[in-house]
Amino acid sequence: MKKYVIILLMSLLSVAVLQNAYAGGPPPKNVLKGVFTSIDYQAKTVTIKPDGKDTLRTLTIGSDIKAEDIVLDKKVLVSLDPHAGPNVIKDVSVMFMDMTVVKIFAFLAIGLIGGLLSGFIGSGGAFVLTPAMMSLGAPGAVAVASNMCHKFPKAMVGAYKRWKYGQADIKLGLVMAITAIIGVQIGIKIQKFILNHWGNAGSNLYVSVVFVLVLVLVGAYVLMDAYKLAKGKSEAETSRLALSMQKINIWPMMEFKVAKVRISAWITVPVGLFTGMLAATIAVGGFIGVPGMIYVVGASALVASATELVVAFIMGAWGSIQWGISGLIDIRMTLLILAGSLIGVQLGALGTTYVKDYVIKIVMAAVMLIVAVSRGAKVPGYLADLNLIPQLEKTFTLVLNEISFWALMTALGVAGIIISVAMIKGMIQARNEEQGIGSAKAVKHG
């Protein structure tokens, strides 16, 4: 076991160094990061000082942007319109929002529930955190970067907690992490290609469509499986697909003792790759990683959710370095969310010791399907931004935004309620059993 761990760690370090050197190539050519220094209202031009450069650059304000909306002396993320010209602004976002008391408490609360989810099902925190951060005013890139930065210490705490409970398979987590990092790089290249050709609107549409497709398909499958398991009142059985995969004898065969699985390392490759690709696309890969380990590798939901935290820790640490070099991390959001999530992740991990396997699957499926509604409500707006459908009326756009926001809040609330109720019931049952054992011993000695 130690030999495998050392080899895997060295391989992981080598891959990380290489990927850091060739992290998807240069930044997207149609995206600028810097500070606006002046604006000419008559000429509809603005000067910007790009990060890392001493020279100023003059940009033309696009037809869809009002000159009054340009903010001076604040770091901004600018998307250029290659079809209108090399220096025409298509979209502008202030990178680092102004913090208020309400936003501070909102980030703490969101972090708490996100941590609760991550500790309980091994993922889901980032899945709801990224949209929540964007709803509070963070640009997508900053939300993803800040989210990933908060993710790896939280995942480390959760992984350690679950490992102490004997639930995390470290060896499986390391194997998954190697291919997941490669998958991240593939996802980054796809994102940059879309950003270069279709701008922020294209990137937003791509992310949302992937969100909806993955959530609906995987969420429905997990929900059906959880329903069958709950109805049968039996322990989880290994899926037919996983049993078939375990029969494939292709070198190297690896034994994962905690997961109680012996399988070819090659079977874990696609699971890790898709986990990493999803992480690069929507800032979370657990909704592929956890079901993949359950239904393809053959691990139990308990072990899969714990092992995913190991993968999340490694991917998050590596990704934070990448995003930090790019200067897209808002450390204020990171620390606020981390403060709440470090408490939540321990409560979530504790909750797994009191619940049955199918409860974890129910929570996972519920969050997936509700968040799918939240992301799906955003798709028409992105289609309109790309002129693929007629422009939407403002009233309709506001309704869709409200649906998206409140669906997200519902997902957080439902997850929190299910986990809390399951924990309370489990703790009461455990206490009653302990009291029963104590009473029996007292009678025996009496």
ZALOPA-356618 format. One record per residue (C-alpha): residue number from 1; residue in three letters; x, y, z. Coordinates in steps of 0.02 Angstrom, whole numbers. Each point is the difference from the previous one (the first is absolute). Layout:
// ZALOPA-356618
{r NUM; 'ALA'; {X; Y; Z}},
...
***
This chain:
// ZALOPA-356618
{r 1; 'MET'; {0; 0; 0}},
{r 2; 'LYS'; {138; 123; 47}},
{r 3; 'LYS'; {92; -37; -162}},
{r 4; 'TYR'; {-155; 40; -102}},
{r 5; 'VAL'; {-31; 160; 96}},
{r 6; 'ILE'; {179; 61; -27}},
{r 7; 'ILE'; {-7; -40; -186}},
{r 8; 'LEU'; {-168; 84; -19}},
{r 9; 'LEU'; {55; 155; 96}},
{r 10; 'MET'; {156; 18; -107}},
{r 11; 'SER'; {-102; -23; -159}},
{r 12; 'LEU'; {-127; 126; 61}},
{r 13; 'LEU'; {136; 127; 39}},
{r 14; 'SER'; {78; -23; -171}},
{r 15; 'VAL'; {-166; 20; -88}},
{r 16; 'ALA'; {-41; 155; 103}},
{r 17; 'VAL'; {167; 82; -42}},
{r 18; 'LEU'; {-18; -37; -185}},
{r 19; 'GLN'; {-179; 59; -4}},
{r 20; 'ASN'; {48; 158; 93}},
{r 21; 'ALA'; {130; 37; -133}},
{r 22; 'TYR'; {-120; -33; -142}},
{r 23; 'ALA'; {-164; 48; 81}},
{r 24; 'GLY'; {-106; 13; -154}},
{r 25; 'GLY'; {115; 123; -89}},
{r 26; 'PRO'; {-9; 190; 12}},
{r 27; 'PRO'; {-151; 93; 67}},
{r 28; 'PRO'; {-146; 23; -120}},
{r 29; 'LYS'; {47; 137; -123}},
{r 30; 'ASN'; {-173; 79; 8}},
{r 31; 'VAL'; {0; 22; 188}},
{r 32; 'LEU'; {89; 141; 93}},
{r 33; 'LYS'; {29; 28; 185}},
{r 34; 'GLY'; {46; 172; 63}},
{r 35; 'VAL'; {-58; 171; 59}},
{r 36; 'PHE'; {-91; 134; -101}},
{r 37; 'THR'; {93; 165; 20}},
{r 38; 'SER'; {-104; 121; -104}},
{r 39; 'ILE'; {-152; 10; -113}},
{r 40; 'ASP'; {-48; 108; -149}},
{r 41; 'TYR'; {-190; 12; -4}},
{r 42; 'GLN'; {-7; 86; -169}},
{r 43; 'ALA'; {115; -120; -90}},
{r 44; 'LYS'; {-68; -148; 100}},
{r 45; 'THR'; {173; -62; 40}},
{r 46; 'VAL'; {86; -48; 161}},
{r 47; 'THR'; {181; -26; 49}},
{r 48; 'ILE'; {52; -151; 101}},
{r 49; 'LYS'; {162; -49; 85}},
{r 50; 'PRO'; {11; -188; -25}},
{r 51; 'ASP'; {74; -102; 141}},
{r 52; 'GLY'; {185; -31; -19}},
{r 53; 'LYS'; {25; 138; -128}},
{r 54; 'ASP'; {59; 181; 16}},
{r 55; 'THR'; {-82; 63; -159}},
{r 56; 'LEU'; {-181; 56; -13}},
{r 57; 'ARG'; {-119; -71; -129}},
{r 58; 'THR'; {-148; 90; -78}},
{r 59; 'LEU'; {-161; -98; -20}},
{r 60; 'THR'; {-163; 41; -87}},
{r 61; 'ILE'; {-159; -17; 102}},
{r 62; 'GLY'; {-116; -124; -85}},
{r 63; 'SER'; {-177; 43; -51}},
{r 64; 'ASP'; {-75; -107; 138}},
{r 65; 'ILE'; {96; 91; 137}},
{r 66; 'LYS'; {-37; 172; 69}},
{r 67; 'ALA'; {146; 114; 34}},
{r 68; 'GLU'; {-75; 39; 170}},
{r 69; 'ASP'; {20; -183; 48}},
{r 70; 'ILE'; {189; 7; -15}},
{r 71; 'VAL'; {78; 4; 174}},
{r 72; 'LEU'; {168; 88; 20}},
{r 73; 'ASP'; {140; -49; 120}},
{r 74; 'LYS'; {-68; -174; 35}},
{r 75; 'LYS'; {68; -162; -66}},
{r 76; 'VAL'; {-110; -65; -139}},
{r 77; 'LEU'; {-14; -150; -114}},
{r 78; 'VAL'; {-31; 55; -179}},
{r 79; 'SER'; {-63; -112; -139}},
{r 80; 'LEU'; {37; 64; -176}},
{r 81; 'ASP'; {-109; -28; -152}},
{r 82; 'PRO'; {111; -73; -139}},
{r 83; 'HIS'; {-139; 18; -128}},
{r 84; 'ALA'; {-20; 188; 29}},
{r 85; 'GLY'; {187; 36; 3}},
{r 86; 'PRO'; {160; -36; 97}},
{r 87; 'ASN'; {-32; 132; 134}},
{r 88; 'VAL'; {-189; 2; 20}},
{r 89; 'ILE'; {-68; -37; 173}},
{r 90; 'LYS'; {-137; -131; 6}},
{r 91; 'ASP'; {-18; -24; 186}},
{r 92; 'VAL'; {72; 74; 160}},
{r 93; 'SER'; {-5; -70; 177}},
{r 94; 'VAL'; {71; 76; 159}},
{r 95; 'MET'; {109; -139; 67}},
{r 96; 'PHE'; {-8; 35; 186}},
{r 97; 'MET'; {-168; 55; 68}},
{r 98; 'ASP'; {-29; 121; 143}},
{r 99; 'MET'; {-33; -94; 162}},
{r 100; 'THR'; {-149; 44; 110}},
{r 101; 'VAL'; {-58; -72; 166}},
{r 102; 'VAL'; {-141; -92; -87}},
{r 103; 'LYS'; {118; -78; -127}},
{r 104; 'ILE'; {122; -51; 137}},
{r 105; 'PHE'; {-135; -96; 94}},
{r 106; 'ALA'; {-66; -70; -165}},
{r 107; 'PHE'; {171; -71; -44}},
{r 108; 'LEU'; {17; -75; 174}},
{r 109; 'ALA'; {-171; -83; -11}},
{r 110; 'ILE'; {30; -64; -176}},
{r 111; 'GLY'; {169; -69; 54}},
{r 112; 'LEU'; {-79; -90; 148}},
{r 113; 'ILE'; {-129; -89; -107}},
{r 114; 'GLY'; {126; -33; -139}},
{r 115; 'GLY'; {118; -79; 126}},
{r 116; 'LEU'; {-142; -104; 70}},
{r 117; 'LEU'; {-34; -68; -173}},
{r 118; 'SER'; {183; -35; -38}},
{r 119; 'GLY'; {29; -91; 162}},
{r 120; 'PHE'; {-157; -104; -22}},
{r 121; 'ILE'; {3; -50; -184}},
{r 122; 'GLY'; {181; 37; -46}},
{r 123; 'SER'; {-50; 138; -120}},
{r 124; 'GLY'; {-136; 125; -30}},
{r 125; 'GLY'; {74; 146; 95}},
{r 126; 'ALA'; {84; 78; -151}},
{r 127; 'PHE'; {-148; -48; -105}},
{r 128; 'VAL'; {-114; 119; 93}},
{r 129; 'LEU'; {133; 122; 57}},
{r 130; 'THR'; {55; 58; -172}},
{r 131; 'PRO'; {-175; 50; -57}},
{r 132; 'ALA'; {-33; 78; 171}},
{r 133; 'MET'; {158; 105; -10}},
{r 134; 'MET'; {-48; 57; -174}},
{r 135; 'SER'; {-174; 45; 61}},
{r 136; 'LEU'; {80; 111; 132}},
{r 137; 'GLY'; {98; 94; -132}},
{r 138; 'ALA'; {161; -95; -34}},
{r 139; 'PRO'; {53; -25; -182}},
{r 140; 'GLY'; {0; -181; -55}},
{r 141; 'ALA'; {189; -18; -12}},
{r 142; 'VAL'; {28; 78; 171}},
{r 143; 'ALA'; {-137; -108; 77}},
{r 144; 'VAL'; {78; -159; -70}},
{r 145; 'ALA'; {176; 52; 54}},
{r 146; 'SER'; {-49; 54; 176}},
{r 147; 'ASN'; {-107; -154; 19}},
{r 148; 'MET'; {142; -116; -46}},
{r 149; 'CYS'; {117; 90; 119}},
{r 150; 'HIS'; {-118; -28; 146}},
{r 151; 'LYS'; {-34; -177; -56}},
{r 152; 'PHE'; {165; -87; 32}},
{r 153; 'PRO'; {21; 40; 187}},
{r 154; 'LYS'; {-183; -44; 28}},
{r 155; 'ALA'; {21; -162; -97}},
{r 156; 'MET'; {157; -38; 99}},
{r 157; 'VAL'; {-94; 17; 165}},
{r 158; 'GLY'; {-145; -105; -65}},
{r 159; 'ALA'; {115; -133; -73}},
{r 160; 'TYR'; {97; -15; 162}},
{r 161; 'LYS'; {-161; -13; 100}},
{r 162; 'ARG'; {-72; -133; -114}},
{r 163; 'TRP'; {167; -93; -2}},
{r 164; 'LYS'; {-3; -8; 190}},
{r 165; 'TYR'; {-172; -80; -14}},
{r 166; 'GLY'; {76; -129; -117}},
{r 167; 'GLN'; {-101; 60; -150}},
{r 168; 'ALA'; {129; 81; -116}},
{r 169; 'ASP'; {104; -108; -117}},
{r 170; 'ILE'; {160; 102; -17}},
{r 171; 'LYS'; {73; -113; -134}},
{r 172; 'LEU'; {-154; 14; -110}},
{r 173; 'GLY'; {-3; 188; 27}},
{r 174; 'LEU'; {181; 18; -58}},
{r 175; 'VAL'; {-31; -106; -156}},
{r 176; 'MET'; {-153; 103; -42}},
{r 177; 'ALA'; {91; 164; 31}},
{r 178; 'ILE'; {135; -34; -130}},
{r 179; 'THR'; {-121; -17; -144}},
{r 180; 'ALA'; {-113; 135; 72}},
{r 181; 'ILE'; {139; 128; -15}},
{r 182; 'ILE'; {24; -47; -183}},
{r 183; 'GLY'; {-188; 18; -23}},
{r 184; 'VAL'; {9; 174; 75}},
{r 185; 'GLN'; {123; 52; -134}},
{r 186; 'ILE'; {-113; -66; -138}},
{r 187; 'GLY'; {-144; 97; 76}},
{r 188; 'ILE'; {104; 159; 8}},
{r 189; 'LYS'; {44; -14; -184}},
{r 190; 'ILE'; {-183; -21; -46}},
{r 191; 'GLN'; {-48; 149; 106}},
{r 192; 'LYS'; {133; 110; -79}},
{r 193; 'PHE'; {-52; -51; -175}},
{r 194; 'ILE'; {-181; 46; 35}},
{r 195; 'LEU'; {49; 162; 86}},
{r 196; 'ASN'; {107; 52; -147}},
{r 197; 'HIS'; {-133; -35; -130}},
{r 198; 'TRP'; {-163; 45; 89}},
{r 199; 'GLY'; {51; 104; 150}},
{r 200; 'ASN'; {-76; -3; 174}},
{r 201; 'ALA'; {-175; -36; -64}},
{r 202; 'GLY'; {60; -156; -91}},
{r 203; 'SER'; {96; -57; 153}},
{r 204; 'ASN'; {-152; 28; 112}},
{r 205; 'LEU'; {-111; -97; -120}},
{r 206; 'TYR'; {124; -144; -9}},
{r 207; 'VAL'; {15; -10; 189}},
{r 208; 'SER'; {-188; 6; 26}},
{r 209; 'VAL'; {-39; -132; -132}},
{r 210; 'VAL'; {130; -117; 74}},
{r 211; 'PHE'; {-73; 35; 172}},
{r 212; 'VAL'; {-176; -47; -55}},
{r 213; 'LEU'; {47; -154; -101}},
{r 214; 'VAL'; {112; -75; 133}},
{r 215; 'LEU'; {-117; 38; 143}},
{r 216; 'VAL'; {-158; -67; -81}},
{r 217; 'LEU'; {79; -160; -64}},
{r 218; 'VAL'; {105; -44; 151}},
{r 219; 'GLY'; {-126; 68; 126}},
{r 220; 'ALA'; {-144; -102; -72}},
{r 221; 'TYR'; {105; -159; 1}},
{r 222; 'VAL'; {59; 26; 179}},
{r 223; 'LEU'; {-178; 40; 57}},
{r 224; 'MET'; {-70; -159; -76}},
{r 225; 'ASP'; {139; -101; 79}},
{r 226; 'ALA'; {-31; 80; 170}},
{r 227; 'TYR'; {-187; -33; -15}},
{r 228; 'LYS'; {27; -184; -38}},
{r 229; 'LEU'; {122; -14; 145}},
{r 230; 'ALA'; {-116; 88; 122}},
{r 231; 'LYS'; {-150; -102; -55}},
{r 232; 'GLY'; {94; -163; 18}},
{r 233; 'LYS'; {61; 44; 175}},
{r 234; 'SER'; {164; -85; -42}},
{r 235; 'GLU'; {181; 50; -12}},
{r 236; 'ALA'; {70; 66; -163}},
{r 237; 'GLU'; {51; -128; -129}},
{r 238; 'THR'; {139; 21; -127}},
{r 239; 'SER'; {-70; 55; -169}},
{r 240; 'ARG'; {2; -118; -148}},
{r 241; 'LEU'; {113; 119; -95}},
{r 242; 'ALA'; {127; 1; 141}},
{r 243; 'LEU'; {-3; -189; 13}},
{r 244; 'SER'; {33; -11; -187}},
{r 245; 'MET'; {144; 124; 14}},
{r 246; 'GLN'; {78; -99; 142}},
{r 247; 'LYS'; {6; -155; -109}},
{r 248; 'ILE'; {112; 87; -127}},
{r 249; 'ASN'; {178; -58; 36}},
{r 250; 'ILE'; {114; 129; -81}},
{r 251; 'TRP'; {167; 41; 81}},
{r 252; 'PRO'; {25; 85; 118}},
{r 253; 'MET'; {-131; -74; 114}},
{r 254; 'MET'; {-20; 99; 161}},
{r 255; 'GLU'; {-80; -46; 165}},
{r 256; 'PHE'; {-86; 135; 100}},
{r 257; 'LYS'; {-22; -71; 174}},
{r 258; 'VAL'; {-115; 132; 74}},
{r 259; 'ALA'; {-113; -3; -153}},
{r 260; 'LYS'; {13; -191; -1}},
{r 261; 'VAL'; {30; 2; -187}},
{r 262; 'ARG'; {128; -81; -114}},
{r 263; 'ILE'; {-3; 79; -172}},
{r 264; 'SER'; {112; 50; -145}},
{r 265; 'ALA'; {76; 173; 20}},
{r 266; 'TRP'; {-57; 37; -178}},
{r 267; 'ILE'; {-182; -8; 53}},
{r 268; 'THR'; {28; 149; 116}},
{r 269; 'VAL'; {74; 106; -140}},
{r 270; 'PRO'; {-162; 59; -83}},
{r 271; 'VAL'; {-79; 34; 169}},
{r 272; 'GLY'; {148; 109; 51}},
{r 273; 'LEU'; {8; 88; -168}},
{r 274; 'PHE'; {-184; 47; 0}},
{r 275; 'THR'; {13; 54; 182}},
{r 276; 'GLY'; {141; 118; -45}},
{r 277; 'MET'; {-85; 65; -156}},
{r 278; 'LEU'; {-157; 38; 97}},
{r 279; 'ALA'; {102; 86; 135}},
{r 280; 'ALA'; {77; 114; -132}},
{r 281; 'THR'; {-171; 35; -75}},
{r 282; 'ILE'; {-111; 31; 151}},
{r 283; 'ALA'; {125; 0; 145}},
{r 284; 'VAL'; {-54; -168; 69}},
{r 285; 'GLY'; {31; -177; -58}},
{r 286; 'GLY'; {-77; -96; 143}},
{r 287; 'PHE'; {-164; -28; -88}},
{r 288; 'ILE'; {95; -105; -126}},
{r 289; 'GLY'; {132; -66; 118}},
{r 290; 'VAL'; {-117; -65; 135}},
{r 291; 'PRO'; {-125; -89; -115}},
{r 292; 'GLY'; {147; -61; -104}},
{r 293; 'MET'; {81; -82; 150}},
{r 294; 'ILE'; {-168; -75; 51}},
{r 295; 'TYR'; {-66; -64; -167}},
{r 296; 'VAL'; {160; -29; -100}},
{r 297; 'VAL'; {134; -43; 128}},
{r 298; 'GLY'; {-118; -84; 124}},
{r 299; 'ALA'; {32; 96; 162}},
{r 300; 'SER'; {-140; 30; 122}},
{r 301; 'ALA'; {-79; 173; 7}},
{r 302; 'LEU'; {80; 26; 171}},
{r 303; 'VAL'; {176; -39; -62}},
{r 304; 'ALA'; {-24; 91; -166}},
{r 305; 'SER'; {-59; 161; 83}},
{r 306; 'ALA'; {147; -6; 121}},
{r 307; 'THR'; {129; -41; -134}},
{r 308; 'GLU'; {-62; 142; -110}},
{r 309; 'LEU'; {58; 119; 137}},
{r 310; 'VAL'; {177; -66; -25}},
{r 311; 'VAL'; {-13; 35; -187}},
{r 312; 'ALA'; {-76; 172; 34}},
{r 313; 'PHE'; {143; 45; 117}},
{r 314; 'ILE'; {134; -42; -129}},
{r 315; 'MET'; {-91; 83; -145}},
{r 316; 'GLY'; {-43; 151; 105}},
{r 317; 'ALA'; {177; 29; 61}},
{r 318; 'TRP'; {70; -13; -176}},
{r 319; 'GLY'; {-139; 107; -74}},
{r 320; 'SER'; {23; 135; 131}},
{r 321; 'ILE'; {180; 23; -55}},
{r 322; 'GLN'; {-60; 19; -179}},
{r 323; 'TRP'; {-134; 126; 43}},
{r 324; 'GLY'; {113; 92; 122}},
{r 325; 'ILE'; {129; 29; -136}},
{r 326; 'SER'; {-140; 70; -109}},
{r 327; 'GLY'; {-49; 122; 139}},
{r 328; 'LEU'; {-184; -50; -3}},
{r 329; 'ILE'; {-21; -53; 181}},
{r 330; 'ASP'; {-101; 114; 115}},
{r 331; 'ILE'; {78; -47; 166}},
{r 332; 'ARG'; {-141; 86; 96}},
{r 333; 'MET'; {-132; -115; -74}},
{r 334; 'THR'; {116; -148; 21}},
{r 335; 'LEU'; {27; 30; 186}},
{r 336; 'LEU'; {-183; 36; 38}},
{r 337; 'ILE'; {-62; -156; -87}},
{r 338; 'LEU'; {141; -102; 75}},
{r 339; 'ALA'; {-45; 58; 176}},
{r 340; 'GLY'; {-178; -64; -21}},
{r 341; 'SER'; {42; -156; -97}},
{r 342; 'LEU'; {133; -64; 122}},
{r 343; 'ILE'; {-137; -15; 130}},
{r 344; 'GLY'; {-125; -72; -123}},
{r 345; 'VAL'; {116; -131; -73}},
{r 346; 'GLN'; {34; -75; 172}},
{r 347; 'LEU'; {-185; -7; 39}},
{r 348; 'GLY'; {-33; -80; -168}},
{r 349; 'ALA'; {137; -129; 25}},
{r 350; 'LEU'; {-69; -38; 173}},
{r 351; 'GLY'; {-172; -22; -76}},
{r 352; 'THR'; {58; -143; -111}},
{r 353; 'THR'; {31; -108; 153}},
{r 354; 'TYR'; {-185; 9; 45}},
{r 355; 'VAL'; {-86; -27; -167}},
{r 356; 'LYS'; {-27; -141; -121}},
{r 357; 'ASP'; {79; -8; -172}},
{r 358; 'TYR'; {-158; 47; -95}},
{r 359; 'VAL'; {-20; 164; 97}},
{r 360; 'ILE'; {164; 64; -73}},
{r 361; 'LYS'; {-65; -43; -174}},
{r 362; 'ILE'; {-166; 87; 32}},
{r 363; 'VAL'; {88; 160; 53}},
{r 364; 'MET'; {116; -9; -151}},
{r 365; 'ALA'; {-144; -26; -121}},
{r 366; 'ALA'; {-109; 136; 78}},
{r 367; 'VAL'; {137; 131; -12}},
{r 368; 'MET'; {41; -51; -179}},
{r 369; 'LEU'; {-177; 13; -66}},
{r 370; 'ILE'; {-43; 163; 88}},
{r 371; 'VAL'; {161; 85; -54}},
{r 372; 'ALA'; {-37; -60; -177}},
{r 373; 'VAL'; {-156; 108; 4}},
{r 374; 'SER'; {104; 148; 62}},
{r 375; 'ARG'; {125; -15; -142}},
{r 376; 'GLY'; {-132; -40; -130}},
{r 377; 'ALA'; {-90; 164; 37}},
{r 378; 'LYS'; {157; 93; -55}},
{r 379; 'VAL'; {15; -84; -170}},
{r 380; 'PRO'; {-127; 109; -96}},
{r 381; 'GLY'; {92; 158; 53}},
{r 382; 'TYR'; {166; -66; -61}},
{r 383; 'LEU'; {-78; -54; -165}},
{r 384; 'ALA'; {-68; 175; -22}},
{r 385; 'ASP'; {171; 75; 38}},
{r 386; 'LEU'; {71; -102; -144}},
{r 387; 'ASN'; {-145; 53; -113}},
{r 388; 'LEU'; {-51; -181; -20}},
{r 389; 'ILE'; {-177; 46; 52}},
{r 390; 'PRO'; {-93; 168; 1}},
{r 391; 'GLN'; {42; 118; 142}},
{r 392; 'LEU'; {-101; -33; 158}},
{r 393; 'GLU'; {-113; 128; 82}},
{r 394; 'LYS'; {68; 74; 161}},
{r 395; 'THR'; {-146; -66; 102}},
{r 396; 'PHE'; {27; -176; -64}},
{r 397; 'THR'; {187; 12; 34}},
{r 398; 'LEU'; {-33; 55; 179}},
{r 399; 'VAL'; {-119; -146; 25}},
{r 400; 'LEU'; {130; -123; -63}},
{r 401; 'ASN'; {132; 76; 113}},
{r 402; 'GLU'; {-116; -16; 149}},
{r 403; 'ILE'; {-37; -181; -43}},
{r 404; 'SER'; {186; -36; -13}},
{r 405; 'PHE'; {41; 83; 166}},
{r 406; 'TRP'; {-141; -76; 102}},
{r 407; 'ALA'; {26; -173; -75}},
{r 408; 'LEU'; {179; 13; 60}},
{r 409; 'MET'; {-57; 54; 173}},
{r 410; 'THR'; {-123; -145; 1}},
{r 411; 'ALA'; {140; -122; -40}},
{r 412; 'LEU'; {100; 66; 147}},
{r 413; 'GLY'; {-150; -6; 116}},
{r 414; 'VAL'; {-56; -175; -52}},
{r 415; 'ALA'; {175; -69; 21}},
{r 416; 'GLY'; {19; 82; 170}},
{r 417; 'ILE'; {-168; -65; 62}},
{r 418; 'ILE'; {25; -179; -62}},
{r 419; 'ILE'; {175; -11; 74}},
{r 420; 'SER'; {-51; 79; 166}},
{r 421; 'VAL'; {-153; -111; 21}},
{r 422; 'ALA'; {100; -156; -44}},
{r 423; 'MET'; {136; 49; 124}},
{r 424; 'ILE'; {-122; 35; 141}},
{r 425; 'LYS'; {-94; -163; -27}},
{r 426; 'GLY'; {163; -97; -9}},
{r 427; 'MET'; {69; 80; 157}},
{r 428; 'ILE'; {-161; -34; 96}},
{r 429; 'GLN'; {-1; -180; -57}},
{r 430; 'ALA'; {184; -22; 47}},
{r 431; 'ARG'; {-30; 76; 171}},
{r 432; 'ASN'; {-150; -113; 31}},
{r 433; 'GLU'; {103; -151; -49}},
{r 434; 'GLU'; {139; 51; 119}},
{r 435; 'GLN'; {-125; 25; 141}},
{r 436; 'GLY'; {-76; -170; -39}},
{r 437; 'ILE'; {170; -83; 8}},
{r 438; 'GLY'; {39; 91; 162}},
{r 439; 'SER'; {-165; -54; 78}},
{r 440; 'ALA'; {29; -180; -53}},
{r 441; 'LYS'; {172; 1; 81}},
{r 442; 'ALA'; {-70; 75; 160}},
{r 443; 'VAL'; {-134; -135; 10}},
{r 444; 'LYS'; {129; -135; -32}},
{r 445; 'HIS'; {116; 62; 137}},
{r 446; 'GLY'; {-146; 29; 117}},
***
